[in-house]
Structure formats: structure tokens, C-alpha cells
Amino acid sequence: MPGLAANDNSPPAAAPPPRRLSSPLPRRAPPSPSPSTSSRAKPRKPASAAAPPPEADESLDNPDLGPFLLKQARDAMVSGEGGGAARALEFAERAARALERRGEGAELELAMSLHVAAAIHCGLGRHADAIPVLERAVAVVTPPAPEPPAEGEAADDQQEQQPEADPRGEEWSLAAFSGWMQLGDTHAMLGRMDESIACYGKGLEIQMAALGERDPRVAETCRYLAEAHVQALQFDEAEKLCRKALEIHREHSAPASLEEASDRRLMALILDAKGDYDGALEHLVLASMTMVANGRDIEVATIDVAIGNTYLALARFDEAVFSYQKALTVLKSARGDDHPTVASVYVRLADLYHRTGRLRESKSYCENALRVYAKPAPGAAPDEIAGGLMEIAAIYEALGDLDEALKLLQRALKLLEDSPGQWSTVAGIEAQMGVLYYMIGRYADSRNSFESAVAKLRASGERKSAFFGVLLNQMGLACVQLFKIDEAAQLFEEARAVLEQECGASHPDTLGVYSNLAAIYDAMGRVEDAIEILEHVLKVREEKLGTANPDVEDEKKRLAELLKEAGRSRNRKQKSLENLFGTNAARAKKEGGRRWSNFGFRS
């Protein structure tokens, strides 16, 4: 019986330049546990959607028909003959109907046939069709939730109850676990990370109930779920799960095991994202030592790249260069000069030399990487190449070559726009293209790019992230340039709600949206609303920056003007949008290197 383990920003005039947007983490779809330790049963092949209507076919009453059709479905998929997937799907759907006719006693086989049907739908690229099939499958085998304790019971009963194992046996738990994890994978392929994480969490609960919380297979699922949380930028939750996985592996595995090294690499990624670079470095060094002891030279090289990234974040540039060059030597020897991993090291060196002001070396390494990406080695992953192009585009943008940066982003977009599970990354590319269009004055193109990115993030359930709030604000700025005032106001209001929830009312990004919203309200004649917002912004800026800060002086002047105008009659002079947004934009231009102001986001 298999165990329950996881399966195999300066634009002209009216507004300051927006901050460069990019997805903090290039998205893979979906996360997966280490192949060396994963043992979750692979999804079989697919079925129909909602519960099928009853049939008059009396042959379905044969108790042996369901298992027979299920075997036929598997054989058709393996052989690929006679219609292949379509024929296999027909067999799997008929098997499900036959097994449903049998009723009690056939639930496990019914769930298996539905898993098979869902897998076929996914193989055909019809992931949305697989969702209701899998929902039906998990409903068949998942035990009902326990009844809540009645009122008046002991206070101890109010504590969080531990999940109980399915009394029907481990086979039922395996079927339920596999179904929930497969459903989570399918949601992830559609970019629905919230739904995906919820499904993985349900699967983890079932697995822990069946195997106990300290089983090594539970550690694999914890790491799997932690990776999903990383992709959703939920780093606190990811850290908890990764620590649990690390504790279990240290308890059950030999010292310095490969499983522990994998956990430490993920933990380093999480800590790096949270700004704990010293903690990340510690985990990376320990993981590297393990890989060296096991003779894993390529894995050591990839860890050296991560170590170089951490040194770069700590401004330890000489040590970063040493780590990158060390990794580059190994990767070129093992994989060849035209492998994308070699190009990725070129990109890291280009970024480092750009940060240290050595622009000639930076551009040279960018060109080396682009030569690899132009003709990559066979089998190169599109998302890996697209991620590299995005990073090079960011360097060219910083160097002031906006046209070349746009071309690179367009190349990256073409690589990923039709890839399932890459919606969030595509949204990040479109958002950055929107920023570049804005900076060169192509405001209609900018708004359209932002609009497409916003639509993808809404569809994928990421409308509650800080990145989404930033994106709404940038789209609002593009609408201002196009004199779409009402639309801009709606976008700024939504951005304010998101950033207040995710970052707090005193966060610099939230304050930037407040300033934009105050300007829009003033342009719309809503002076009292603008005054109320500016009073809050001024109060916070004085507390955080001091009364002598230039930003505080700007806010004082704007507020003084509004307070003066509020006492005027209806024929008060209407301000133009250029004047409303121009003060800060002018100061931003004067300051040159500083690419933010009260109407933009701080870098």
C-alpha cells in the first residue's frame, strides 16, 4: 500500500515615474517536492464534470463493468491508439457512471476513475474541466467534518481539535489525500493560488491524521505546501511549514541528508525574501556542505549562485563575485557554454557590476547572457529563459535603454503567454511593460498593459496582495495622463483599500496612493475629501520624516492651498491635472537620480 506522500520609475509632466514592477518570484507551475523523496501516487487519467445524469444503459448495472472500463482507459492512454486520450476519457467516464450505479462499496474505485478522467482533461490542457471532476472525487471519499461541540461543554473542548484518522482505513485516506493534492495542482495550473493552497492544506490534514504529524512523508507535503506559499508571497506561512519539514527530516534522516539540504535551500529562499540575509546565508552554507559531502557538484554550483545573491544583498561584493565565478566555472564545464543556467550567472554578474557602477562590465555580461538565450541548449525551460530576459530588461531600464528593455520584455511575454500556470509571471511582465510605456510617454499602451495584468491577477485570486495594490495605483497614474479622471479615482480608491489591508495606513506605498487620491479628489471638486486625506498624510510624514523633510514641505504647501481654497465661493479657479501633479514631478526631475515623489512609489 503506497504511503500518503505528496505527488509525483521619469515620465513627463503630470506625474512622477512609477516604480519598476516585477513579480518578486518568477512563477513555476505548480511547486513540486524533491523527486528523490516524493512518493505520492500519480494521478491516473480523467472523467466528466458534475454528477452525470442517469442512463438507461442496462449494461452499466454489471458489477464488473466499472473496473473493466477503468483498465481499458488506462490501456488506451498507454497505447495512444484509436484516438488515445479521447478514447481513454470515454472509457473513464463510463467507468465512473457504472461505479456510481453500484453505490455503496464502490466509492474507492469511483474516486479512482474520476482521478483518471481529471488527469486526461489536464493532459489535453482542459484544466478547468478537470476541477469539477476532482471536486466530485474528493466528495466521494472525504469523511464528513466532525460536529462542533455543543454549548455548555467543557472549555477544553473549545481548543483546536486534532484531525482524526478515517475510521474506514488508510486506503480511504490515501484516496482523499491524492484527490485533494491533485485538485490543488490543477488550481495551481490555472493560477488560482489561494484555492490551490486551501486544497493542499486539506490534503496535509488528512495525511497527518492517517500517518501522524512526525512521519517523513508528512515532511514532504509540508515542503510542497511551503513552496506554494512562497509562490503566493506568503512567507510567514511558508517558513512555519518549512521549519516543520526540516525538524521531521532531522529526526528521521541521517545527519546532513539530502532531504535536509533541500529543506535548507527552501528556508534560505524564504528568509532571503523576508530580508533575513544572515539567516539565509547560514542555511545555504550548511546545504552546500551537505551537497559537497554527497558529491553533487551541480547542486553545489546552484547553491553558490544563491550564496552570491545573498552576499550581494549584504553588499559584500567581492565575496559575491567569488561565489558567482566559482559557480560559473562548474556549470560551464558540466552543462556547456550555451546552457540557461550559465546565462543566469551572467545575469547575476551583470546586476552586481551595475550596482557597483562598473557599467561596461555589466553590459558585457548582459550581452553574453542574451547570446545564450538567443540559441539556448535543447530542452531549456521557457520560464527560465523568460525570467532571465526580465532581469536583463531591468538592468537595461536602469541604464536608460528603455526601448531595448521593452523588446526583451516582449520576448519574455511571447515565451510564457500561452503557458498554463504562468499567469502571475505574465502579469508581472505586462506590469513592467506598462511602467516602461509610461516612462516613454505611451500612456494608452501603458494603461492597456496594466489593465491586462490587473485582469490576470483578479482571475488568479491575487487581488489582495501588495503587488496588486501597487499595480492599481500605476494604472491610475496612466489614466490620469489620459484624462480618465473617474477611472483613475476608482483605481486609486481600490489601491488604497488593498494597501491599507496589506501594508497599513502608514506605509510609504499607501501614503503615495493617498497623495494621488487627494489630487484626484481636488481635480473632481471634492476639496473636503482631499483635505482630509492630506491631513493624514502630513501627520504621518511629520512623525516619520520630521518637519524639515522636502516631502513634508510639499504636503504642507498643498494642504495650505486646499484650506485656503475651501473658503472660496463656487467660482474657485479649477486646477489642471498638470498643476495638481506637477510640483512633485518637477522636483523629481530636478533631483535626477531619485525616481519617486509624493505621487509615485518609493524605490
C-alpha positions as CSV (number, residue, x, y, z in Angstrom):
1,M,0.0,0.0,0.0
2,P,1.6,3.3,-1.0
3,G,2.2,5.9,1.7
4,L,0.4,9.2,1.8
5,A,3.1,11.4,0.3
6,A,3.0,14.4,-2.0
7,N,2.8,13.8,-5.7
8,D,4.7,12.8,-8.3
9,N,10.1,54.5,-12.5
10,S,10.8,59.8,-15.0
11,P,7.8,60.2,-17.2
12,P,7.0,63.6,-18.5
13,A,4.9,66.3,-16.8
14,A,1.9,65.3,-15.0
15,A,3.0,62.5,-12.7
16,P,6.3,61.1,-11.4
17,P,7.5,57.9,-12.8
18,P,6.1,54.7,-11.3
19,R,8.3,52.2,-9.7
20,R,9.5,49.3,-11.6
21,L,7.2,46.4,-11.1
22,S,8.1,42.8,-11.3
23,S,6.9,39.7,-9.8
24,P,9.2,39.1,-6.8
25,L,9.4,35.5,-7.6
26,P,9.2,34.1,-11.1
27,R,6.4,31.6,-11.1
28,R,6.7,27.9,-11.8
29,A,3.6,25.9,-12.1
30,P,2.9,24.2,-9.8
31,P,5.5,23.6,-7.0
32,S,6.7,20.1,-6.5
33,P,8.6,18.2,-3.9
34,S,12.0,16.7,-4.4
35,P,11.8,13.8,-6.9
36,S,14.1,11.8,-4.8
37,T,11.8,11.6,-1.9
38,S,8.3,12.1,-3.3
39,S,6.0,9.1,-3.3
40,R,2.6,10.5,-3.8
41,A,0.5,8.3,-6.1
42,K,0.5,9.9,-9.6
43,P,-2.9,11.0,-10.9
44,R,-4.3,8.4,-13.2
45,K,-6.3,9.6,-16.2
46,P,-9.6,11.8,-16.3
47,A,-13.5,11.9,-16.3
48,S,-16.6,14.1,-16.7
49,A,-17.6,17.2,-14.7
50,A,-20.5,17.4,-12.4
51,A,-22.5,14.4,-11.4
52,P,-23.8,12.7,-14.7
53,P,-27.5,12.2,-15.4
54,P,-28.8,8.7,-15.0
55,E,-28.6,6.5,-18.1
56,A,-30.9,3.9,-19.5
57,D,-27.9,1.7,-20.4
58,E,-28.7,-1.5,-18.5
59,S,-25.1,-2.8,-19.2
60,L,-23.9,-0.3,-16.5
61,D,-25.6,-2.5,-13.9
62,N,-22.9,-5.1,-14.4
63,P,-20.8,-5.0,-11.3
64,D,-17.7,-6.0,-13.3
65,L,-18.1,-3.3,-15.9
66,G,-16.6,-0.4,-14.0
67,P,-13.2,-2.0,-13.2
68,F,-13.0,-3.3,-16.7
69,L,-13.7,0.1,-18.3
70,L,-11.1,1.7,-15.9
71,K,-8.5,-0.8,-17.1
72,Q,-9.5,0.0,-20.7
73,A,-9.0,3.7,-20.1
74,R,-5.5,3.1,-18.7
75,D,-4.6,0.8,-21.6
76,A,-5.9,3.4,-24.2
77,M,-3.8,6.1,-22.6
78,V,-0.6,4.0,-22.6
79,S,-1.1,2.7,-26.2
80,G,-2.1,6.0,-27.7
81,E,-4.0,4.1,-30.4
82,G,-7.5,4.6,-31.6
83,G,-8.0,8.2,-30.5
84,G,-5.8,8.0,-27.5
85,A,-6.8,10.5,-24.9
86,A,-10.4,10.9,-26.3
87,R,-11.0,7.2,-26.2
88,A,-9.5,6.9,-22.7
89,L,-11.7,9.7,-21.5
90,E,-14.8,7.9,-22.8
91,F,-13.8,4.7,-21.0
92,A,-13.1,6.6,-17.8
93,E,-16.4,8.5,-17.8
94,R,-18.4,5.3,-18.5
95,A,-16.4,3.6,-15.7
96,A,-17.4,6.4,-13.3
97,R,-21.1,6.0,-14.3
98,A,-21.0,2.3,-13.9
99,L,-19.3,2.5,-10.5
100,E,-21.8,5.2,-9.3
101,R,-24.6,2.8,-10.2
102,R,-23.1,0.2,-7.8
103,G,-23.4,2.7,-5.0
104,E,-22.0,1.7,-1.6
105,G,-18.9,-0.4,-1.7
106,A,-17.6,1.1,-5.0
107,E,-16.6,4.6,-3.7
108,L,-12.8,4.0,-3.9
109,E,-13.0,2.7,-7.5
110,L,-15.3,5.6,-8.4
111,A,-12.8,8.1,-7.0
112,M,-10.0,6.4,-8.9
113,S,-11.9,6.6,-12.2
114,L,-12.6,10.3,-11.6
115,H,-8.9,10.9,-10.9
116,V,-8.2,9.2,-14.2
117,A,-10.7,11.3,-16.1
118,A,-9.4,14.5,-14.5
119,A,-5.8,13.6,-15.4
120,I,-6.9,13.1,-19.0
121,H,-8.6,16.5,-19.1
122,C,-5.4,18.1,-17.7
123,G,-3.3,16.2,-20.3
124,L,-5.5,17.8,-23.0
125,G,-4.9,21.2,-21.5
126,R,-8.5,21.4,-20.2
127,H,-7.7,22.1,-16.6
128,A,-10.9,24.0,-15.9
129,D,-12.9,20.9,-17.0
130,A,-10.9,18.8,-14.5
131,I,-11.9,20.9,-11.5
132,P,-15.5,19.7,-11.0
133,V,-14.4,16.1,-11.7
134,L,-11.9,16.3,-8.9
135,E,-14.3,18.1,-6.6
136,R,-16.7,15.2,-7.1
137,A,-13.9,12.7,-6.4
138,V,-12.9,14.2,-3.1
139,A,-16.5,14.5,-2.1
140,V,-16.9,10.7,-2.6
141,V,-14.1,9.7,-0.2
142,T,-13.5,12.6,2.2
143,P,-15.2,11.8,5.5
144,P,-17.7,14.4,6.8
145,A,-16.3,17.1,9.2
146,P,-16.9,16.4,12.9
147,E,-19.9,18.1,14.5
148,P,-18.9,21.2,16.5
149,P,-19.1,20.7,20.3
150,A,-22.5,21.6,21.9
151,E,-22.8,24.7,24.0
152,G,-22.0,24.2,27.7
153,E,-19.3,21.6,27.1
154,A,-16.0,21.8,28.9
155,A,-13.7,24.6,28.0
156,D,-11.1,22.0,26.9
157,D,-13.4,21.1,24.0
158,Q,-13.2,24.6,22.7
159,Q,-9.5,24.1,21.9
160,E,-8.4,23.3,18.4
161,Q,-9.1,19.6,17.8
162,Q,-6.6,17.4,16.1
163,P,-7.8,15.8,12.8
164,E,-8.8,12.2,13.3
165,A,-7.9,9.3,11.0
166,D,-10.5,8.0,8.7
167,P,-12.1,5.0,10.5
168,R,-12.7,3.3,7.2
169,G,-8.9,2.7,6.8
170,E,-5.7,4.0,5.2
171,E,-6.9,3.3,1.7
172,W,-9.7,5.9,2.1
173,S,-7.2,8.4,3.5
174,L,-4.9,7.8,0.5
175,A,-7.7,8.4,-2.0
176,A,-8.8,11.5,-0.2
177,F,-5.3,12.8,0.1
178,S,-4.4,12.2,-3.5
179,G,-7.6,13.8,-4.7
180,W,-7.1,17.0,-2.7
181,M,-3.5,17.3,-3.8
182,Q,-4.4,16.7,-7.5
183,L,-7.1,19.3,-7.1
184,G,-4.6,21.7,-5.7
185,D,-2.2,21.1,-8.6
186,T,-5.0,21.7,-11.1
187,H,-6.0,25.0,-9.4
188,A,-2.3,26.0,-9.5
189,M,-2.1,25.3,-13.2
190,L,-4.9,27.8,-13.6
191,G,-3.1,30.4,-11.5
192,R,-5.6,30.1,-8.6
193,M,-3.1,30.0,-5.8
194,D,-5.5,30.7,-2.9
195,E,-7.7,27.7,-3.9
196,S,-4.6,25.6,-4.6
197,I,-3.2,26.3,-1.1
198,A,-6.5,25.5,0.5
199,C,-6.6,22.1,-1.2
200,Y,-3.0,21.3,-0.3
201,G,-3.8,22.2,3.3
202,K,-6.8,19.9,3.4
203,G,-4.6,17.1,2.0
204,L,-2.0,17.7,4.6
205,E,-4.6,17.5,7.4
206,I,-5.8,14.1,6.0
207,Q,-2.2,12.9,5.7
208,M,-1.3,13.9,9.3
209,A,-4.4,12.2,10.6
210,A,-3.6,9.0,8.9
211,L,0.2,8.8,9.4
212,G,0.9,11.1,12.4
213,E,2.5,14.5,12.4
214,R,6.1,13.3,12.5
215,D,6.0,10.9,9.6
216,P,8.7,11.7,6.9
217,R,6.1,11.7,4.2
218,V,4.3,14.5,6.1
219,A,7.6,16.5,5.8
220,E,7.5,16.1,2.1
221,T,4.0,17.5,1.9
222,C,4.9,20.3,4.3
223,R,7.7,21.4,1.9
224,Y,5.4,21.1,-1.1
225,L,2.8,23.4,0.6
226,A,5.6,25.7,1.7
227,E,6.7,26.1,-1.9
228,A,3.1,27.0,-2.8
229,H,3.0,29.7,-0.1
230,V,6.3,31.1,-1.4
231,Q,4.8,31.4,-4.9
232,A,1.8,33.2,-3.3
233,L,4.3,35.5,-1.4
234,Q,3.0,34.2,1.9
235,F,6.4,33.9,3.6
236,D,5.4,33.6,7.2
237,E,3.2,30.6,6.5
238,A,5.9,29.1,4.2
239,E,8.5,29.5,7.0
240,K,6.4,27.6,9.5
241,L,5.8,24.7,7.2
242,C,9.5,24.6,6.1
243,R,10.7,24.5,9.7
244,K,8.3,21.6,10.4
245,A,9.7,19.7,7.4
246,L,13.3,20.4,8.5
247,E,12.6,19.2,12.0
248,I,11.0,16.0,10.8
249,H,13.8,15.2,8.4
250,R,16.4,15.9,11.0
251,E,14.6,13.5,13.3
252,H,14.2,10.6,10.8
253,S,17.1,11.0,8.3
254,A,20.8,10.6,8.7
255,P,22.9,13.7,9.6
256,A,23.4,16.0,6.6
257,S,20.9,14.2,4.5
258,L,19.8,15.3,1.0
259,E,16.3,15.9,2.3
260,E,17.6,18.2,5.0
261,A,19.7,20.1,2.4
262,S,16.6,20.6,0.2
263,D,14.7,22.0,3.2
264,R,17.5,24.4,4.0
265,R,17.6,25.7,0.4
266,L,13.9,26.5,0.6
267,M,14.3,28.0,4.0
268,A,17.1,30.2,2.7
269,L,14.8,31.4,-0.1
270,I,12.1,32.3,2.4
271,L,14.4,34.1,4.8
272,D,16.0,36.0,1.9
273,A,12.5,37.2,0.8
274,K,11.9,38.3,4.4
275,G,15.2,40.3,4.5
276,D,16.9,37.9,6.9
277,Y,20.1,37.6,4.8
278,D,22.3,36.3,7.6
279,G,19.9,33.5,8.3
280,A,19.6,32.7,4.7
281,L,23.4,32.5,4.3
282,E,23.6,30.1,7.2
283,H,21.2,27.7,5.7
284,L,22.8,27.9,2.3
285,V,26.3,27.2,3.7
286,L,25.0,24.1,5.5
287,A,23.2,22.9,2.4
288,S,26.3,23.4,0.3
289,M,28.4,21.4,2.8
290,T,25.9,18.5,2.5
291,M,26.0,18.6,-1.3
292,V,29.8,18.6,-1.3
293,A,29.8,15.6,1.0
294,N,27.5,13.8,-1.4
295,G,29.4,14.7,-4.5
296,R,26.6,16.8,-6.0
297,D,28.8,19.3,-7.9
298,I,26.0,20.9,-10.0
299,E,23.8,21.3,-6.9
300,V,26.8,22.9,-5.1
301,A,27.2,25.3,-8.0
302,T,23.5,26.3,-7.9
303,I,23.8,26.9,-4.2
304,D,26.9,29.0,-4.8
305,V,24.8,31.3,-7.0
306,A,22.3,31.6,-4.2
307,I,25.1,32.4,-1.8
308,G,26.4,35.1,-4.2
309,N,22.9,36.6,-4.3
310,T,22.9,36.8,-0.5
311,Y,26.4,38.3,-0.4
312,L,25.1,40.9,-3.0
313,A,22.1,41.8,-0.7
314,L,24.6,42.2,2.1
315,A,26.8,44.5,-0.1
316,R,29.7,42.0,0.3
317,F,30.6,42.4,-3.4
318,D,34.0,40.7,-3.5
319,E,32.6,37.6,-1.9
320,A,29.6,37.7,-4.3
321,V,31.9,37.8,-7.3
322,F,33.9,34.9,-6.0
323,S,30.7,32.7,-5.5
324,Y,29.4,33.6,-8.9
325,Q,32.7,32.9,-10.7
326,K,33.0,29.6,-8.8
327,A,29.6,28.5,-9.9
328,L,30.2,29.7,-13.5
329,T,33.2,27.5,-13.9
330,V,31.4,24.4,-12.7
331,L,28.3,25.0,-14.7
332,K,30.2,25.7,-18.0
333,S,32.2,22.5,-17.5
334,A,29.2,20.4,-16.7
335,R,26.5,21.8,-18.9
336,G,28.2,23.7,-21.7
337,D,28.5,27.4,-22.6
338,D,25.0,27.6,-24.0
339,H,23.0,26.4,-21.1
340,P,20.4,28.7,-19.5
341,T,21.9,28.2,-16.0
342,V,25.2,29.6,-17.4
343,A,23.3,32.6,-18.7
344,S,21.6,33.1,-15.3
345,V,25.1,33.5,-13.7
346,Y,26.0,36.1,-16.4
347,V,22.8,38.0,-15.4
348,R,23.8,37.9,-11.7
349,L,27.3,39.3,-12.5
350,A,25.7,41.9,-14.8
351,D,23.5,43.0,-11.9
352,L,26.4,43.1,-9.5
353,Y,28.6,45.2,-11.7
354,H,25.7,47.6,-12.4
355,R,25.2,48.1,-8.7
356,T,28.9,48.8,-8.2
357,G,29.0,51.3,-11.1
358,R,31.0,49.2,-13.5
359,L,28.6,49.7,-16.4
360,R,30.8,48.4,-19.2
361,E,31.3,45.1,-17.5
362,S,27.6,45.0,-16.7
363,K,26.5,45.4,-20.3
364,S,29.1,42.9,-21.4
365,Y,27.7,40.2,-19.2
366,C,24.1,41.1,-20.4
367,E,25.2,40.6,-23.9
368,N,26.8,37.2,-23.0
369,A,23.5,36.1,-21.4
370,L,21.5,37.3,-24.4
371,R,23.6,35.2,-26.8
372,V,22.8,32.1,-24.8
373,Y,19.1,33.0,-24.6
374,A,19.0,33.6,-28.4
375,K,20.1,30.0,-29.0
376,P,19.7,28.0,-25.8
377,A,20.6,24.4,-25.4
378,P,17.8,21.9,-26.3
379,G,15.3,21.3,-23.6
380,A,15.7,24.7,-22.0
381,A,12.6,25.7,-20.0
382,P,10.7,28.7,-21.4
383,D,10.1,30.1,-17.9
384,E,13.8,30.0,-17.1
385,I,14.7,32.0,-20.3
386,A,11.8,34.4,-19.7
387,G,13.0,35.0,-16.1
388,G,16.5,35.9,-17.4
389,L,15.1,38.2,-20.0
390,M,13.1,40.0,-17.4
391,E,16.2,40.6,-15.2
392,I,18.2,41.8,-18.2
393,A,15.4,44.2,-19.1
394,A,15.5,45.6,-15.6
395,I,19.3,46.3,-16.0
396,Y,18.7,48.0,-19.4
397,E,15.9,50.1,-17.9
398,A,18.3,51.2,-15.1
399,L,20.9,52.0,-17.8
400,G,18.3,54.2,-19.5
401,D,17.8,52.0,-22.6
402,L,14.0,51.7,-22.3
403,D,13.4,50.6,-25.9
404,E,15.7,47.6,-25.5
405,A,14.2,46.8,-22.2
406,L,10.7,46.8,-23.8
407,K,11.9,44.4,-26.6
408,L,13.3,42.0,-24.0
409,L,10.0,42.0,-22.1
410,Q,8.1,41.4,-25.2
411,R,10.3,38.4,-25.9
412,A,9.7,37.1,-22.4
413,L,5.9,37.6,-22.8
414,K,5.8,35.6,-26.0
415,L,7.6,32.7,-24.3
416,L,5.0,32.5,-21.5
417,E,1.7,34.0,-22.6
418,D,0.3,30.6,-23.6
419,S,1.8,28.6,-20.8
420,P,-0.6,27.2,-18.2
421,G,0.2,28.2,-14.6
422,Q,2.2,31.2,-15.6
423,W,-0.5,33.9,-15.3
424,S,1.1,35.6,-12.4
425,T,4.5,35.8,-14.1
426,V,2.9,37.1,-17.3
427,A,1.0,39.7,-15.3
428,G,4.4,40.8,-13.8
429,I,5.8,41.2,-17.3
430,E,2.8,43.2,-18.5
431,A,3.0,45.4,-15.4
432,Q,6.7,46.2,-16.1
433,M,5.9,46.9,-19.8
434,G,3.2,49.3,-18.5
435,V,5.8,51.1,-16.5
436,L,8.2,51.4,-19.4
437,Y,5.4,52.6,-21.8
438,Y,4.5,55.2,-19.1
439,M,8.1,56.4,-18.9
440,I,8.4,57.0,-22.7
441,G,5.0,58.7,-22.8
442,R,2.9,56.0,-24.5
443,Y,0.1,56.3,-21.9
444,A,-2.6,54.4,-23.8
445,D,-0.2,51.4,-24.2
446,S,0.7,51.8,-20.6
447,R,-2.9,51.7,-19.4
448,N,-3.7,48.7,-21.7
449,S,-0.7,46.7,-20.3
450,F,-1.7,47.5,-16.7
451,E,-5.3,46.6,-17.5
452,S,-4.3,43.2,-18.8
453,A,-2.1,42.5,-15.8
454,V,-4.8,43.5,-13.4
455,A,-7.3,41.2,-15.1
456,K,-4.9,38.2,-14.8
457,L,-4.3,38.9,-11.1
458,R,-8.0,39.2,-10.5
459,A,-8.7,35.9,-12.2
460,S,-5.9,34.1,-10.3
461,G,-7.2,35.3,-6.9
462,E,-4.2,37.6,-6.2
463,R,-6.3,40.7,-5.7
464,K,-5.3,41.0,-2.0
465,S,-1.6,41.3,-2.4
466,A,0.5,44.5,-2.0
467,F,1.8,44.0,-5.6
468,F,-1.8,44.2,-6.8
469,G,-2.3,47.4,-4.9
470,V,0.8,48.9,-6.4
471,L,-0.3,47.9,-9.9
472,L,-3.7,49.5,-9.4
473,N,-2.0,52.8,-8.5
474,Q,0.2,52.7,-11.5
475,M,-2.7,52.1,-13.8
476,G,-4.4,55.0,-12.1
477,L,-1.5,57.2,-13.0
478,A,-1.7,56.2,-16.6
479,C,-5.4,57.1,-16.6
480,V,-4.6,60.5,-15.2
481,Q,-2.4,61.1,-18.2
482,L,-5.2,60.1,-20.5
483,F,-7.6,62.4,-18.5
484,K,-9.8,59.5,-17.5
485,I,-10.4,61.0,-14.1
486,D,-13.3,58.9,-12.9
487,E,-11.5,55.7,-13.8
488,A,-8.3,56.9,-12.1
489,A,-10.3,57.7,-8.9
490,Q,-11.8,54.2,-8.8
491,L,-8.3,52.7,-9.2
492,F,-6.7,54.8,-6.5
493,E,-9.6,54.0,-4.1
494,E,-9.2,50.3,-4.7
495,A,-5.4,50.6,-4.4
496,R,-5.9,52.4,-1.1
497,A,-8.2,49.6,0.3
498,V,-5.7,46.9,-0.8
499,L,-2.6,48.6,0.6
500,E,-4.3,49.6,3.8
501,Q,-5.1,46.0,4.4
502,E,-1.8,44.5,3.3
503,C,0.7,47.2,4.4
504,G,-1.0,49.5,6.8
505,A,-2.1,53.2,6.6
506,S,1.4,54.5,7.4
507,H,3.3,52.5,4.8
508,P,5.1,54.6,2.1
509,D,3.3,52.8,-0.7
510,T,-0.1,53.6,1.0
511,L,0.9,57.2,1.6
512,G,1.7,57.5,-2.1
513,V,-1.8,56.3,-3.1
514,Y,-3.3,58.8,-0.5
515,S,-1.4,61.7,-2.2
516,N,-2.6,60.6,-5.7
517,L,-6.2,60.2,-4.4
518,A,-6.1,63.7,-2.8
519,A,-5.0,65.2,-6.1
520,I,-7.8,63.4,-8.0
521,Y,-10.4,64.5,-5.4
522,D,-9.2,68.1,-5.8
523,A,-9.5,67.8,-9.6
524,M,-13.0,66.5,-9.2
525,G,-14.0,69.3,-6.8
526,R,-14.1,67.1,-3.7
527,V,-11.9,69.5,-1.7
528,E,-13.0,68.4,1.7
529,D,-12.2,64.8,0.9
530,A,-8.8,65.9,-0.4
531,I,-8.1,68.0,2.7
532,E,-9.0,65.1,5.0
533,I,-6.5,62.8,3.2
534,L,-3.7,65.3,3.1
535,E,-4.0,66.0,6.8
536,H,-3.5,62.3,7.5
537,V,-0.5,62.1,5.0
538,L,1.1,65.2,6.6
539,K,0.7,63.9,10.1
540,V,2.3,60.6,9.2
541,R,5.2,62.2,7.2
542,E,6.0,64.6,10.1
543,E,6.1,61.7,12.5
544,K,8.3,59.5,10.3
545,L,10.4,62.0,8.4
546,G,10.5,65.2,10.5
547,T,9.2,68.6,9.8
548,A,12.2,69.7,7.7
549,N,11.9,66.9,5.1
550,P,11.2,68.1,1.5
551,D,8.2,65.8,1.2
552,V,6.7,67.3,4.4
553,E,7.2,70.8,3.0
554,D,5.4,69.8,-0.2
555,E,2.4,68.3,1.7
556,K,2.2,71.5,3.8
557,K,2.1,73.7,0.8
558,R,-0.6,71.6,-0.9
559,L,-2.7,71.4,2.2
560,A,-2.4,75.2,2.8
561,E,-3.6,75.8,-0.7
562,L,-6.6,73.5,-0.3
563,L,-7.6,75.0,3.0
564,K,-7.4,78.5,1.5
565,E,-9.5,77.4,-1.5
566,A,-12.1,75.6,0.6
567,G,-13.3,79.0,1.9
568,R,-13.9,80.4,-1.6
569,S,-17.2,80.6,-3.4
570,R,-18.2,78.2,-6.2
571,N,-16.3,80.1,-8.8
572,R,-13.0,79.0,-7.4
573,K,-10.3,78.6,-10.1
574,Q,-10.2,75.0,-11.3
575,K,-6.7,73.4,-11.2
576,S,-5.5,71.5,-14.2
577,L,-4.3,67.9,-13.6
578,E,-0.8,69.1,-14.8
579,N,-0.7,71.6,-12.0
580,L,-2.1,69.1,-9.5
581,F,0.6,66.6,-10.2
582,G,3.3,68.9,-11.5
583,T,5.0,70.1,-8.3
584,N,6.3,66.7,-7.3
585,A,7.2,65.7,-10.9
586,A,9.2,68.8,-11.3
587,R,11.2,68.2,-8.1
588,A,11.7,64.6,-9.2
589,K,13.2,65.7,-12.5
590,K,15.4,68.2,-10.7
591,E,16.7,65.5,-8.3
592,G,17.6,63.3,-11.3
593,G,18.6,60.0,-9.7
594,R,15.6,59.9,-7.3
595,R,12.8,58.3,-9.3
596,W,10.0,58.9,-6.9
597,S,7.9,61.6,-5.3
598,N,4.7,62.0,-3.4
599,F,2.8,60.9,-6.5
600,G,4.8,57.8,-7.1
601,F,6.2,54.8,-5.3
602,R,9.5,54.9,-3.5
603,S,12.2,52.6,-4.8
